[in-house]
Structures are given as structure tokens and as C-alpha cells.
């Protein structure tokens, strides 16, 4: 499992000198990307949370009694988890903040921007991914912007395929929830990753495993 986690933590491949230098180059999906992503997800879901928690101390009862107010995030690359609170809304985008002022902006549950991670996602166009999920699958085009080591903005263009993978029951905080799972495979110039979404009957993304950046890796997000 250690080798799989090491590969997942280096999901950003060969972005080039203008962005970030990585220890190794090669496609993420060597040996079945989807299987590796789901293995990582299963490990995070079934096991204990990462060691380090910071910031907001919110009880399980408060989380469950306040739908839409909190979410929990596991940041695998820096071995950290936290509860985040809703901080603001702008149309379909909601910004969440933790106790150390790290923020995530989600558009219909899909990561659109981050602040406070080791290498932030400055911004992303994710609307086509959301429409494909709502349609039961399809194609999407993404644009991701990152801050380079030279403090300039690098834009990555991605072509993505979203596939319906069938119903799946998820368990969290002693609750069992019905969902359907979607997998999104994205590919750009020297860049590949797979996101996973668990969606309920109302079209709400209850849980997701989403790629962010070379240093931040994948986030597991649980929305309550």
C-alpha cells in the first residue's frame, strides 16, 4: 500500500520547468489509475483519519444537526484532517474555512480554488464536469490555474471523461447513505488524474476524492 500512496502523492506529472519539478515523470494511470484512486479512497474511508487535526473543534452531534454548515477534509499529502465551516456563497460557489484560515472554494461540490495548501489551485473552470455528472456521464473541458515558483500563473487545459459506476453505499459518523459513484478521468499535456464522486438522489456530492496540485495531492471531502 505504501508504494501506491507514494504514486498517488505524485499524481502531477511532468508539468515542466515553468511550473514545478517532480521527482519522477510518467503517467499516473500506470497499473490502473482508477483502481489506485479507489484503493486510496477505501483506505481513508475505512481507517482512522490522518494524525494531525487543526483548528475547528466541532462535535459529531453538531455536524450532523447542522446540514450544510460543515464539511470534513482529509489532506493525504500532509497527513492532516480538519472540519471546515461555510464562510461565504457566490452563486454556485461556496467557500469553506478551517481554524487555520485554509480555504476551499467548491462549485456544486467540485474544487474550484484553494488557499493555504502547499501549492494552491488558484482557480478552475469546473462547470462542465458538474453538468456531465448531472447528465449521468459525459465529456468535460477544464482549465486549471496554478502559481509557479516564479510567481506567475500557469494554465493547464484538460480533457475529461465522466463515467457512471453504479450505486454504492457509504458509511460515515455511524450513518449509512445511499449514493451513486462517478469517476472523472482528466488528461492534459503531461498531466493525468482521476477524481471520484459519490452523489445522492438529490444531486448532492456527499463525498469526493479530488486532485488539487503537485504538493497538496488528493483531498477527500465529506459534505454534511
Secondary structure, 3 states (H helix, E strand, C coil): CHHHHHHHHCCCCCCCCCCCCCCCCCCCCCCCHHHHHHHHHHHHHHCCCCCEECCCCCCHHHHHHCCCCEEEEEEHHHCEEEEEEEEEEECCEEEEECCCCCEEEEECCEEEEEECCCCCEEEEECHHHHHHHHCCCEEEEEEEEEECCCCCEEEEEEEEEEEEEEEEEEEECCEEEEEEEEEEEEEECCEEEEEEEEECCCCCEEEEEEEEECCCEEEEEEEC
